[in-house]
């Protein structure tokens, strides 16, 4: 299981996550902040739980590229 978490409120809209993992992230046209596709919001933390381990590498690249460090990736 791969668990990806995004603290969307702290997003500065740099677009690096979309460049690194375009399948999991996109930019909102409304506010210019990142959106974690198919995630669930719990108190400002958007979480995606996926059994597909192939997304882990691109999401980890997105987490490393994020200048405000609001993306976390865990594999179980």
CORURGI-V29889 format. One record per helix or strand of 2 or more residues. SS is the DSSP state (H for helix, E for strand). FROM is the first residue (numbers start at 1). LEN is the number of residues. Records with the same first field share a line. If there is no record, write none. Layout:
SS->FROM-LEN + FROM-LEN
This chain:
E->2-6 + 25-3 + 34-3 + 40-3 + 45-6 + 71-5
H->8-3 + 16-5 + 53-13
